[in-house]
Amino acid sequence: MKTTTRAVIIGGGVVGCSVLYHLTKLGWSDVMLLERSELTSGSTWHAAGGFHTLNGDTNMAALQGYTIRLYRELEAITGMSCGLHHVGGVTLADNQDRFDMLVAERAKHRYMGLDTEIIGPAEIAKIAPITNLDGIIGGLYDPLDGHLDPSGTTHAYARAAKMGGATIELHCKVIATTPRPDGTWDVVTDKGTIHAEHVVNAAGLWAREVAAMAGSYVPLHPMEHQYIVTDDLPEIYERDSEHPHVMDPAGESYLRQEGRGLCIGFYEQPCKPWAVDGTPWDFGHELLPDNLDKIEESIAFAYSRFPVLERAGVKSVIHGPFTFAPDGNPLVGPVPGLRNYWSACGVMAGFSQGGGVGLMLAQWMITGECERDVSALDIARYGRWITPGYTRPKVVENYQNRFSVSYPNQELPAARPHRTTPMYDIFTDLGAVWGHQFGLEVANYFARAGDPPYETPTFRRSDAFAATAREVAAVRGGVGINELQNFGKFSVTGSGARAWLDRIMAGRIPQPGRMSLTPMLSPKGRLWGDFTVSCLAEDDFQLTASYGAQDIHHRWFMQNESPDARVENISDTRTGFQIAGPKARDVLAACTRDDVAGIRFMDVRRITVGQVACIVQRVSYTGDLGYEIYCDPTDQRQLWWTLWQAGQPYGIAPFGMRAMMSLRLDRFFGSWGREFSPDYTAAETGMDRFISFKKTSDFIGRALAEAERATPPDRMLVTFVVDADDADVVAYEPVFIAGQVQGFCTSGGYAHHTGTSIAFALVPRAAATDDTVVEIEIMGQRRPARRITTPLFDPDGQVMRG
């Protein structure tokens, strides 16, 4: 056995073999996979083997499309069969909400190049004649859907990797992973120790145990999952072609042909977590005992939907465990806090996603970044606050909602509240309707008498519409107050703080007492952050950005650390409030003896507000006159009462994130994860206006930013006013220009102050004239939209800056 290698992959399932293959494909031949038993021992061998492109996250859908297309390539490379059956598949809709979801997904597919189709009951009857169509109003047909041979596909990945120079060591159990001071690893096995530059945890069912060897926790949990294979059925074997897949979300089931019979699996409500206290090391090619009682109701529903099943004998029952993350997406990427240690876990749909996961991780390891935004699968989307006690109920919830309608405004309740601020009870008493971000409870809006106590999930304008309008009016007409906890915040101190920031950030680093806005770029010039930099002193800076991306950002900071700059994540140790609106200055002035009138736009000061020591900065995401007021969490309630009481003569009102996201629209303010993400560059989104090309530092991503400055990219972010009906743009709706899909929306919504439906979209630069007229597909309807170039509120910025 080799004793040194560039990378060790732990785990010989489909994901581990995919990572191994993609590392060799991208140029690393000195790589090694360790498997404690045989390849596929774990979840892979008993998987149903289905694959599909449908996914609510567009980047995940694209990666699934890549995975499916890869199988023919693997067969050509290796000469092995993956057992491919491209039979197509239809997802059924039995109610309007489910149909709306499929229509919205089909719209996304238009610009993704996926050839899906909305079909009616008559077409479904032709495609899937064994289906009882009572109550079915339509479906989504995907010709790429199909299934394969799990074992054959995994071994094809393995052979292709070996052809690229990789080594696979079977019956080699990892006992320990020990880091060396230089960031490399000793991987201790029962056959000896291997020194590796990189370690990849692709251990599947044993990922928790392998992570623990490195002193880490990976938030996933195995769930018991069951599917049935029937005896031969003449309705199946007498067909001229193979029966397509049928996904029946109402019945929480998926069905496909298996030989001369059928295979049907269930995501039942009375589901059961497996191996709660850890996966046994001696588990492998075993199955769990049959438990048909658990899926009794699901089977009864399936008999109704597919009556042929009532006449079918059961050939076999496959009951085995699969791992899930709390949100159902994979857990991939560099593990925060560890050097050269990577995760490729929680890939519950391994034959839909395994190829894409392998490609992204290989790109990440070799080039330092991926070709697309992988935030939805980045392991750092969960912070160090997460625990097994939180993970398990969220995994159960995700399993139970596997086939449920996914709404853009949906708030799932399991394991909540988990993290709260000192304001939680005060805001609850004021009627707060809570959302959550990065485990933190965040007020979406404040309900009054007559308002819904929770927001009903919908694809259209919700029943929070009136409450949101009221809060927007309170800000624009007087003064509103909103909590600042859900900003990611970092402290950068030390003699080298300014020089470090000049290298990390593309924009200008401000002088003491001032602030600046700056993008943070990847080495290839993509957006990796959208930051406000506040200079408290020459060697003391505060950074603010996305709360949900704080661990992603902190990981990047640590990968680029400097001995002369200390970076600390203070997201939860510095909190406070923002006040915004034309009366905001009056409220702040009533709370302090400091010179509030002298605080200019983009100033930052240390002042005392009431009896609390605060950092106050003059900036506002609402586009109105506003201040951000930061304090210690132990002082937050005192600061609240000071501001709240001072604001009473001015009609102060709390406002939540629904109002915040409406207020930004008529000022054309973009949002991280929507307009700004690693999918885009600064020049594409207009963020290049905040890049300081005058500064002498060779900031990360400068070369591409300079190139795009000389030759602007082909697409650009623009703003449209939409002739909407009862639904507004959410994200990824296609934009039709001259009758063809030429762009897509990044986000949008209803700007209550101006009574306007707004959409942000990326479109071809050549087509973006000042008066461009387009159509945007919203809920299956092409809605007219025209470009606007001047903000609808405070177009010259005098209210915000004055």
C-alpha positions in Angstrom: 0.0 0.0 0.0 1.2 3.5 -0.8 2.3 5.6 2.2 2.2 9.0 0.6 -0.3 10.6 -1.7 -1.7 14.0 -2.7 -5.3 13.3 -1.6 -7.0 10.5 0.3 -10.7 10.0 -0.2 -12.4 8.0 2.6 -15.4 6.0 1.4 -16.0 3.9 -1.7 -19.6 4.7 -2.5 -20.7 6.5 -5.7 -19.7 9.9 -4.3 -16.2 8.9 -3.2 -15.6 7.3 -6.5 -16.9 10.3 -8.4 -14.6 12.6 -6.4 -11.7 10.3 -7.2 -12.5 10.2 -10.9 -12.9 14.0 -11.2 -9.6 14.7 -9.4 -7.9 12.6 -12.1 -9.9 14.2 -14.8 -8.8 17.6 -13.7 -5.1 16.6 -13.5 -4.3 15.0 -10.1 -3.2 11.5 -10.7 -1.6 10.8 -7.3 -4.8 10.3 -5.5 -6.1 7.4 -3.4 -9.4 6.0 -2.2 -9.8 4.0 1.0 -12.7 1.7 1.5 -13.2 -0.4 4.7 -15.0 -3.1 2.8 -16.0 -3.4 -0.9 -17.0 -0.6 -3.2 -20.7 0.4 -2.8 -20.8 -1.0 0.8 -23.2 1.4 2.5 -26.1 3.2 0.9 -24.9 2.9 -2.7 -25.5 -0.8 -3.2 -29.2 -0.8 -2.2 -30.1 2.5 -3.9 -33.1 2.5 -6.3 -30.8 4.1 -8.9 -33.1 6.7 -10.2 -31.9 10.0 -11.5 -33.7 13.3 -12.4 -32.9 17.0 -13.0 -35.8 18.5 -11.0 -34.5 20.6 -8.1 -35.7 23.8 -6.5 -32.2 25.3 -6.5 -31.1 26.0 -10.1 -27.4 25.3 -9.5 -28.3 21.9 -8.0 -30.5 21.2 -11.0 -27.6 22.1 -13.3 -25.3 19.8 -11.5 -27.9 17.0 -11.7 -28.1 17.6 -15.4 -24.3 17.3 -15.6 -24.4 14.1 -13.6 -26.9 12.5 -16.0 -25.0 13.5 -19.1 -21.7 12.2 -17.6 -22.9 8.6 -17.6 -22.5 8.1 -21.4 -19.0 9.6 -21.0 -18.1 7.1 -18.3 -19.3 4.3 -20.5 -17.2 5.5 -23.4 -14.1 5.9 -21.3 -14.2 2.6 -19.5 -16.1 0.3 -21.8 -18.3 -0.6 -18.9 -22.1 -0.3 -18.8 -23.8 1.9 -16.3 -27.1 0.1 -17.0 -28.7 3.4 -18.3 -32.4 3.6 -18.9 -33.4 7.0 -20.2 -37.1 6.5 -19.9 -38.3 10.0 -19.1 -40.4 10.9 -16.1 -43.5 12.8 -15.1 -44.2 14.6 -11.8 -47.9 14.7 -11.0 -49.8 17.7 -9.7 -53.1 17.1 -7.9 -53.7 20.7 -6.8 -53.2 24.2 -8.0 -50.3 25.0 -5.7 -48.4 21.9 -6.8 -49.1 22.7 -10.4 -47.9 26.3 -9.8 -44.6 24.9 -8.4 -44.1 22.8 -11.5 -45.0 25.7 -13.8 -42.4 27.9 -11.9 -39.8 25.1 -12.3 -40.5 24.8 -16.0 -39.9 28.5 -16.4 -36.5 28.2 -14.7 -35.6 25.3 -17.1 -36.1 27.6 -20.1 -32.9 29.5 -19.6 -31.1 26.5 -18.1 -31.5 24.7 -21.5 -33.4 21.8 -19.9 -36.1 20.4 -22.2 -38.9 19.8 -19.8 -42.6 20.3 -20.6 -45.9 21.0 -18.7 -48.4 18.4 -19.8 -52.1 17.8 -19.1 -54.0 14.7 -18.1 -54.4 13.5 -21.6 -50.7 13.5 -22.3 -50.0 11.8 -18.9 -52.4 9.0 -19.9 -50.4 8.3 -23.0 -47.0 8.5 -21.3 -47.9 6.6 -18.1 -51.1 4.6 -18.8 -51.1 2.8 -15.5 -51.8 6.0 -13.6 -55.3 6.8 -12.2 -55.7 10.4 -13.2 -58.6 11.2 -10.9 -57.9 14.7 -9.4 -54.7 15.2 -11.5 -54.6 18.6 -13.2 -51.3 18.3 -14.9 -47.6 17.4 -14.6 -44.0 18.1 -15.6 -42.4 15.8 -18.1 -38.6 15.5 -18.2 -37.1 13.3 -20.9 -33.8 13.0 -19.0 -35.3 11.1 -16.1 -34.3 7.5 -15.8 -32.5 4.9 -13.7 -29.3 2.9 -13.8 -27.3 0.1 -12.2 -25.8 1.5 -9.0 -23.0 -1.1 -8.7 -22.1 -0.9 -12.4 -22.0 3.0 -12.3 -19.9 3.1 -9.2 -17.4 0.6 -10.6 -17.3 2.7 -13.9 -16.3 5.8 -11.9 -13.6 3.6 -10.1 -12.2 2.2 -13.4 -12.1 5.7 -15.0 -10.2 7.0 -11.9 -7.7 4.1 -12.1 -7.2 4.8 -15.8 -6.3 8.4 -14.7 -3.7 7.1 -12.2 -5.7 6.8 -9.0 -5.2 4.0 -6.5 -8.1 2.2 -4.7 -7.4 0.3 -1.5 -10.2 -2.1 -0.4 -10.6 -3.7 3.0 -8.7 -0.8 4.5 -10.4 0.8 7.5 -9.5 4.3 8.6 -8.8 4.4 12.3 -7.6 8.0 12.8 -6.9 11.3 10.9 -4.2 13.4 12.5 -3.2 16.8 11.2 0.4 17.8 11.0 1.6 21.4 11.7 2.1 22.1 8.0 -1.6 21.4 7.2 -1.1 17.9 5.8 -2.6 14.8 7.3 -1.6 11.3 8.6 -4.4 8.9 7.8 -4.0 5.9 10.0 -5.5 2.7 8.8 -5.5 -0.9 9.9 -3.0 -1.5 7.1 -0.6 1.4 8.0 -0.4 5.1 7.9 -0.7 7.3 4.8 0.7 10.8 4.6 -1.7 13.0 2.5 -1.8 16.6 1.6 -5.6 16.5 1.5 -8.3 14.4 3.1 -11.8 14.0 1.7 -14.6 12.7 3.9 -16.9 10.8 1.6 -17.8 8.2 4.1 -21.6 8.3 3.7 -23.3 6.4 6.5 -20.0 6.7 8.5 -19.4 10.4 7.7 -20.2 11.4 11.3 -17.7 8.9 12.7 -14.9 9.9 10.2 -15.5 13.6 10.9 -15.2 13.0 14.6 -11.7 11.6 14.0 -10.7 15.1 12.9 -12.5 16.8 15.8 -15.4 18.0 13.6 -19.2 17.5 13.4 -20.9 17.0 10.1 -24.7 17.8 10.3 -26.3 14.8 8.7 -28.4 11.8 9.9 -29.3 8.5 8.3 -33.0 7.8 7.7 -34.6 4.4 7.0 -36.0 4.2 3.5 -38.0 1.5 1.9 -39.0 0.5 -1.6 -40.8 -2.5 -3.1 -40.1 -4.5 -6.3 -43.2 -6.3 -7.7 -43.6 -9.5 -9.5 -44.0 -9.5 -13.3 -47.0 -7.5 -14.6 -48.4 -7.9 -18.1 -49.3 -4.2 -18.2 -45.5 -3.6 -18.0 -43.8 -6.4 -19.9 -46.3 -6.3 -22.8 -45.5 -2.6 -23.5 -43.5 -1.7 -26.7 -41.2 0.5 -24.6 -40.1 0.8 -21.0 -42.6 2.6 -18.7 -41.4 6.0 -17.6 -40.9 7.2 -14.0 -43.9 8.6 -12.2 -43.4 10.9 -9.2 -46.6 11.2 -7.2 -46.0 13.9 -4.6 -49.5 13.5 -3.1 -48.7 9.9 -2.4 -45.1 10.6 -1.4 -43.9 8.0 -3.9 -41.8 7.4 -6.9 -42.4 4.6 -9.4 -40.5 3.1 -12.2 -40.2 -0.1 -14.2 -37.9 -2.8 -12.8 -37.4 -5.7 -15.2 -40.9 -7.0 -16.0 -42.5 -5.5 -13.0 -42.4 -2.2 -11.0 -40.3 -0.5 -8.3 -42.1 1.9 -6.0 -40.6 3.8 -3.1 -42.0 6.0 -0.4 -41.2 9.1 1.7 -43.7 8.2 4.4 -44.8 10.6 7.2 -44.2 8.1 10.1 -40.5 7.9 9.1 -37.7 6.7 11.3 -34.2 8.0 11.9 -31.6 5.2 11.9 -28.4 4.8 14.0 -29.1 7.7 16.2 -26.0 7.2 18.3 -23.7 6.3 15.5 -23.4 3.9 12.5 -22.0 0.5 13.4 -18.6 -0.2 11.7 -19.6 -3.7 10.8 -22.7 -2.6 8.9 -22.4 -2.8 5.1 -24.2 -5.1 2.7 -27.0 -5.8 5.1 -30.6 -4.5 4.9 -32.9 -3.5 7.7 -35.8 -5.7 8.6 -38.9 -5.1 6.5 -41.4 -2.7 8.1 -44.4 -2.5 5.8 -46.5 -1.2 8.7 -44.6 2.1 8.5 -45.6 2.6 4.8 -49.1 1.1 5.2 -50.9 4.3 4.4 -48.5 5.1 1.5 -49.2 1.7 0.0 -52.9 2.2 0.2 -52.6 5.6 -1.6 -50.4 4.0 -4.2 -53.0 1.3 -4.9 -55.4 4.1 -5.6 -53.0 6.0 -7.9 -51.7 2.9 -9.6 -54.4 0.2 -9.4 -52.2 -2.3 -11.2 -50.3 -2.6 -7.9 -53.2 -4.3 -6.2 -52.8 -7.3 -8.5 -49.0 -7.4 -8.2 -47.2 -9.8 -5.9 -44.2 -8.5 -4.0 -40.9 -9.9 -5.2 -38.7 -8.1 -2.7 -38.6 -5.3 -0.1 -35.5 -3.1 0.0 -35.2 -1.4 3.4 -32.0 0.5 4.0 -30.5 3.7 5.4 -29.6 6.9 3.5 -28.0 10.0 4.9 -29.7 13.4 4.8 -28.6 16.9 5.7 -31.1 19.2 7.5 -32.2 20.8 4.2 -31.7 17.7 2.0 -28.8 19.2 0.0 -25.2 17.7 0.1 -22.5 18.9 2.5 -19.5 19.7 0.3 -16.4 21.8 0.5 -13.6 22.8 2.8 -14.5 22.1 6.5 -14.3 25.4 8.4 -11.6 25.3 11.1 -9.6 22.5 9.4 -6.8 22.9 6.8 -6.9 20.7 3.7 -9.9 18.7 5.0 -12.9 18.4 2.7 -16.4 17.1 2.9 -18.4 15.2 0.3 -21.2 13.9 2.5 -25.0 14.0 2.8 -25.6 13.2 -0.9 -28.9 11.4 -0.5 -29.6 11.5 -4.3 -26.2 10.1 -5.2 -27.1 9.0 -8.8 -28.6 12.4 -9.5 -26.0 14.5 -7.8 -22.9 12.5 -7.4 -21.2 13.5 -10.6 -21.8 17.2 -10.0 -20.6 16.9 -6.4 -17.4 15.2 -7.6 -16.8 17.9 -10.3 -17.4 20.8 -7.9 -15.2 19.4 -5.1 -12.4 18.6 -7.6 -12.5 22.1 -9.0 -12.5 23.5 -5.5 -9.5 21.4 -4.4 -7.4 22.0 -7.5 -8.3 25.6 -8.5 -9.5 27.1 -5.2 -13.1 27.8 -6.5 -15.9 26.2 -8.5 -17.3 27.2 -11.8 -20.7 28.1 -10.3 -22.2 29.2 -7.0 -22.2 26.2 -4.6 -23.7 28.0 -1.6 -26.6 25.6 -1.5 -24.3 22.6 -0.9 -21.4 24.3 0.9 -20.9 22.6 4.3 -20.2 26.1 5.8 -23.9 27.1 5.3 -24.2 25.5 8.8 -22.3 27.2 11.6 -20.6 25.7 14.7 -23.9 26.3 16.5 -25.4 23.2 14.9 -25.8 20.0 17.0 -27.1 16.5 16.5 -30.2 17.6 18.6 -30.9 20.2 15.9 -29.9 18.1 12.9 -32.2 15.1 13.6 -35.6 16.8 13.7 -34.7 18.9 10.7 -33.7 15.8 8.8 -37.0 14.1 9.7 -38.8 17.3 8.6 -36.9 17.3 5.3 -37.6 13.6 4.7 -41.3 14.1 5.4 -41.4 17.1 3.0 -39.4 15.5 0.3 -42.3 15.6 -2.1 -44.1 18.6 -0.6 -44.7 21.8 -2.4 -41.8 24.2 -1.8 -43.0 27.8 -1.5 -40.7 30.8 -1.8 -42.1 32.3 1.4 -42.2 29.0 3.4 -40.9 28.8 7.0 -40.5 25.2 8.2 -41.1 24.8 11.9 -39.0 21.9 13.1 -36.3 22.6 15.8 -37.4 26.2 16.1 -36.8 28.5 17.8 -33.2 27.5 18.2 -31.1 30.7 18.3 -32.7 33.9 19.5 -31.6 37.4 20.5 -32.5 39.3 23.7 -35.3 40.9 21.7 -37.2 37.7 21.0 -39.8 38.0 23.7 -40.2 41.7 23.2 -40.7 41.3 19.5 -43.0 38.4 20.0 -45.2 40.5 22.2 -45.3 43.1 19.5 -46.7 40.5 17.1 -43.5 39.3 15.3 -44.0 36.6 12.8 -40.7 34.8 12.7 -38.5 33.6 9.9 -35.0 32.1 10.4 -31.5 32.5 8.9 -28.4 30.5 9.8 -30.4 29.1 12.8 -31.4 32.6 14.1 -35.0 33.7 14.5 -35.5 36.9 12.4 -38.7 38.9 12.4 -40.4 38.8 8.9 -43.2 41.2 9.8 -45.2 42.3 12.8 -48.9 41.3 12.9 -51.6 43.5 14.4 -55.2 42.8 15.0 -56.7 41.4 11.8 -53.3 40.3 10.4 -52.5 36.6 10.0 -50.5 35.3 13.0 -48.3 33.4 10.4 -47.7 33.9 6.7 -49.5 31.3 4.5 -47.1 29.7 2.0 -47.9 30.7 -1.6 -46.4 31.4 -5.0 -48.4 34.6 -5.2 -48.7 37.8 -3.1 -49.2 36.5 0.5 -51.4 37.4 3.3 -48.5 39.4 4.8 -48.9 41.9 2.0 -51.0 44.4 4.0 -48.7 44.2 7.1 -45.6 44.7 4.9 -47.2 47.7 3.2 -48.0 49.2 6.6 -44.4 48.8 7.8 -43.0 50.3 4.5 -45.3 53.3 5.0 -44.0 53.7 8.6 -40.4 53.9 7.4 -41.0 56.2 4.5 -43.4 58.4 6.4 -41.7 58.6 9.8 -39.3 56.2 11.4 -39.0 52.4 11.6 -36.8 50.3 13.8 -35.3 46.9 12.9 -32.8 44.5 14.5 -29.3 44.3 13.3 -28.4 40.9 14.5 -28.8 39.2 11.1 -25.7 40.8 9.6 -22.5 38.9 9.5 -19.9 41.0 11.4 -16.2 40.8 11.7 -13.5 42.7 13.6 -10.2 43.2 11.9 -7.5 44.7 14.1 -3.7 45.0 14.2 -0.9 46.9 12.6 -1.4 45.0 9.3 -5.2 45.3 9.3 -5.4 48.0 6.5 -2.9 46.2 4.3 -4.7 42.9 4.7 -8.1 44.5 3.9 -6.5 46.2 0.8 -5.6 42.8 -0.5 -8.8 40.9 0.5 -11.2 43.6 -0.6 -11.4 45.1 -4.1 -12.8 48.5 -3.0 -11.3 51.5 -1.2 -10.5 51.0 2.5 -11.8 54.1 4.4 -9.9 56.4 6.7 -10.8 56.6 10.5 -14.4 57.7 11.1 -15.5 56.7 7.6 -17.1 53.7 5.8 -17.0 52.3 2.4 -18.8 49.7 0.3 -16.7 47.1 -1.4 -17.0 43.7 -3.2 -14.8 40.9 -2.2 -13.6 38.9 -5.3 -12.5 35.3 -5.9 -9.1 34.7 -7.6 -11.1 34.4 -10.9 -12.9 37.7 -10.3 -16.2 36.3 -9.2 -18.2 37.9 -6.3 -17.4 36.3 -3.0 -18.8 39.0 -0.7 -20.6 42.3 -0.6 -19.1 44.2 2.4 -19.4 47.4 4.3 -16.0 48.4 5.8 -16.1 50.7 8.8 -12.8 52.2 10.1 -13.1 52.8 13.8 -9.4 53.6 14.1 -6.3 53.1 12.0 -5.9 49.6 13.3 -9.5 48.7 14.1 -12.1 47.9 11.4 -15.6 46.4 11.4 -16.9 44.5 8.4 -20.6 43.8 7.8 -22.1 41.4 5.2 -24.5 38.5 4.9 -25.3 36.7 8.2 -25.9 33.4 6.5 -22.6 33.5 4.7 -20.5 34.3 7.8 -18.8 31.0 8.1 -18.1 30.9 4.3 -16.5 34.4 4.6 -14.6 33.6 7.8 -13.2 30.4 6.1 -11.9 32.5 3.3 -10.4 35.0 5.7 -8.6 32.2 7.5 -7.3 30.8 4.2 -5.8 34.2 3.5 -4.7 35.2 7.0 -1.9 37.6 7.8 0.3 37.5 11.0 -0.3 41.3 11.4 -4.1 41.2 11.1 -6.4 39.6 13.6 -9.8 38.6 12.2 -12.6 37.7 14.6 -16.2 36.7 13.8 -18.3 39.0 16.0 -21.6 38.3 14.3 -23.2 37.3 17.6 -21.2 39.5 20.0 -22.1 42.8 18.4 -25.8 43.5 17.8 -28.2 46.4 17.9 -30.8 48.2 15.7 -31.2 50.3 12.6 -33.5 53.2 12.6 -34.6 54.6 9.2 -37.0 57.2 7.8 -37.2 61.0 7.7 -37.6 61.2 11.5 -34.6 58.9 12.3 -32.2 61.8 13.0 -34.8 63.3 15.5 -35.1 60.0 17.3 -31.3 59.5 17.6 -30.8 63.1 18.7 -33.3 62.7 21.5 -31.2 59.8 22.9 -27.7 61.3 23.0 -25.7 64.4 23.9 -23.4 63.8 20.9 -23.6 65.9 17.7 -26.0 63.8 15.6 -26.4 66.5 13.0 -22.7 66.3 12.4 -22.8 62.7 11.4 -22.5 62.7 7.6 -23.5 59.9 5.3 -21.0 57.1 5.5 -19.6 58.4 8.9 -19.0 56.0 11.8 -18.7 57.2 15.4 -18.5 55.8 18.9 -21.2 57.5 20.9 -23.3 56.9 24.0 -27.0 56.3 23.2 -29.0 56.7 26.4 -26.7 54.8 28.8 -25.2 52.4 26.2 -21.9 52.6 24.5 -22.5 52.2 20.8 -21.0 52.3 17.4 -23.2 54.4 15.1 -22.9 54.5 11.4 -24.8 56.6 8.9 -26.0 54.2 6.3 -29.3 52.6 5.3 -30.3 49.6 3.2 -33.8 51.0 3.1 -32.6 53.9 0.9 -33.9 56.4 3.4 -32.2 58.5 6.0 -30.9 56.0 8.5 -28.5 54.8 11.2 -27.1 51.5 12.2 -26.5 51.4 16.0 -24.3 48.6 17.3 -23.9 47.5 20.9 -23.0 44.6 23.1 -25.8 42.0 23.3 -26.1 42.4 27.1 -27.0 46.1 26.4 -29.4 45.5 23.6 -32.6 45.6 25.7 -31.6 48.8 27.4 -30.8 50.3 24.0 -34.2 49.2 22.7 -36.1 50.9 25.4 -34.1 54.1 24.9 -34.8 54.2 21.2 -38.4 53.0 21.5 -39.4 55.6 24.1 -37.6 58.4 22.3 -39.4 57.4 19.1 -42.9 57.5 20.4 -43.5 61.2 19.6 -42.4 60.4 16.0 -44.6 57.3 15.6 -41.8 54.8 15.6 -42.8 51.3 14.4 -41.0 48.0 14.2 -40.4 46.6 10.7 -39.3 43.2 9.5 -37.4 41.6 6.6 -40.5 41.6 4.3 -40.6 45.3 4.5 -36.8 45.6 4.3 -36.7 43.6 1.0 -39.6 45.8 -0.4 -37.9 49.1 0.6 -34.7 48.1 -1.3 -36.5 47.6 -4.5 -37.4 51.2 -5.4 -33.8 52.3 -4.7 -32.5 49.4 -6.9 -30.4 47.9 -4.1 -29.2 44.4 -4.8 -29.0 41.6 -2.3 -26.4 39.0 -1.5 -27.4 35.6 -2.7 -29.7 37.2 -5.3 -28.1 39.9 -7.4 -24.6 39.3 -5.9 -23.2 35.8 -5.8 -20.2 33.7 -7.0 -22.2 33.0 -10.2 -21.5 36.6 -11.3 -18.7 39.1 -11.6 -18.6 42.7 -10.3 -18.8 44.1 -13.8 -21.9 42.0 -14.7 -23.8 43.3 -11.6 -22.6 46.9 -11.4 -20.6 46.2 -8.3 -17.5 47.3 -10.3 -18.4 50.9 -9.4 -17.2 50.1 -5.9 -13.8 48.7 -7.1 -10.8 51.0 -6.5 -8.7 50.6 -9.5 -6.6 53.5 -8.3 -5.2 51.7 -5.3 -1.8 50.1 -5.7 -2.5 46.8 -3.9 -2.8 43.7 -6.0 -6.1 42.7 -4.5 -7.5 39.2 -5.1 -9.3 39.0 -8.4 -7.8 42.2 -9.8 -6.6 40.8 -13.1 -10.1 39.7 -14.2 -11.7 42.9 -12.9 -9.2 44.9 -15.0 -9.9 42.8 -18.0 -13.7 43.3 -17.6 -13.1 47.0 -17.2 -11.4 47.1 -20.6 -13.8 44.7 -22.2 -17.2 44.7 -20.5 -18.9 41.3 -20.1 -21.6 40.2 -22.4 -24.4 40.4 -19.9 -25.4 43.1 -17.3 -27.8 43.5 -14.4 -30.8 45.8 -15.2 -34.0 46.8 -13.4 -37.5 46.3 -14.9 -41.0 47.6 -13.9 -43.3 44.6 -14.5 -46.9 44.7 -15.4 -47.6 42.0 -12.8 -50.9 40.6 -11.7 -51.2 38.8 -8.3 -47.6 37.4 -8.3 -44.2 39.1 -8.6 -40.8 37.9 -9.6 -39.0 35.7 -7.0 -35.9 34.5 -8.9 -34.8 32.8 -12.0 -37.9 33.6 -14.1 -36.9 33.7 -17.8 -36.7 37.0 -19.7 -38.0 37.0 -23.3 -36.4 39.5 -25.6 -37.7 39.6 -29.2 -39.6 36.4 -28.4 -36.6 34.4 -27.3 -35.3 33.6 -23.7 -32.2 35.8 -23.4 -32.0 36.4 -19.7 -33.3 35.6 -16.3 -34.3 37.4 -13.1 -32.1 37.4 -10.1 -34.9 38.6 -7.7 -37.8 41.0 -7.5 -41.0 41.8 -5.6 -43.5 44.5 -4.9 -42.2 48.0 -3.9 -45.0 49.1 -1.7 -44.0 52.7 -1.4 -44.2 53.3 -5.2 -46.9 50.6 -5.8 -44.6 49.0 -8.4 -43.6 45.4 -9.2 -39.9 45.4 -9.7 -37.6 42.8 -11.2 -33.8 42.6 -11.4 -32.5 40.6 -14.3 -29.3 39.6 -16.1 -29.7 40.2 -19.8 -27.4 40.6 -22.8 -25.6 43.9 -22.7 -26.3 44.5 -26.4 -30.0 44.3 -25.8 -30.1 46.5 -22.7 -31.1 49.9 -24.1 -32.6 52.5 -21.8 -36.1 51.7 -22.9 -35.8 47.9 -23.4 -39.2 46.2 -23.4 -39.3 42.5 -22.5 -41.6 39.8 -21.3 -41.0 38.0 -18.0 -42.7 34.7 -17.3 -44.4 34.7 -13.9 -46.5 31.7 -13.0 -46.8 30.6 -16.6 -47.8 34.0 -18.0 -45.6 36.3 -19.9 -45.9 39.7 -18.3 -44.8 42.9 -20.1 -41.9 44.7 -18.5 -39.8 47.7 -19.3 -36.4 48.7 -18.2 -36.0 51.7 -15.9 -32.6 53.3 -15.2 -33.6 55.9 -12.5 -34.6 54.7 -8.9 -38.2 55.3 -8.2 -37.5 56.7 -4.7 -35.0 59.5 -4.0 -33.4 59.2 -7.5 -30.5 61.5 -6.7 -29.9 60.1 -3.2 -30.5 63.3 -1.4 -32.8 61.8 1.3 -30.3 59.1 2.2 -27.2 61.5 2.0 -28.7 64.8 3.1 
